[in-house]
Amino acid sequence: MMRYLTILALLLVLLNGCATKEKYAETLNTFVGSDEAKLVGAWGAPDSTYETGTQKFLTYQRHRVVTDPGTPPTTRTTSIGGVPYTSTTPGRTGYTLNFDCKTTFVVDRASGTIEKWSFQGNDCVAR
């Protein structure tokens, strides 16, 4: 089982290429100092908003699930010299992986410009 998890981890790294949190932060930094309309034009409407006296918070959330159903065991019977021999190869247990990213931009309500951002989650990466 550990072998399969190691292989899975390596595959995910390869599939993500050079996707990193640092590059995600670089992407977010391109919006700092820009107006809210630029962000909404690029990312679409936020999933939620919240306003305080001087600030507005725009939150975007992403969730994806990767599932591998696994494989069933296989049984094979062969005959050697008229004597049947049965061998069973064990199956592989399936798994489900959840990936999430929550990104919040802070907008100054008076000027309408993005002041800063924050993110959390295991899928906040960019290439």
Number of C-alpha atoms within 10 A of each C-alpha: 8 7 8 11 11 11 12 12 12 12 12 11 12 11 10 13 11 12 16 15 18 13 15 16 16 12 14 18 15 10 19 18 15 16 16 21 14 13 20 12 9 9 10 11 14 16 12 11 14 10 13 9 8 10 18 21 20 22 19 18 16 13 12 11 9 9 11 11 10 11 11 12 11 10 10 9 10 11 9 8 6 7 8 9 10 10 10 10 10 11 11 14 13 11 11 9 9 11 13 14 16 17 17 21 23 22 24 21 16 10 14 16 21 25 17 16 18 12 19 13 15 13 19 21 17 16 12
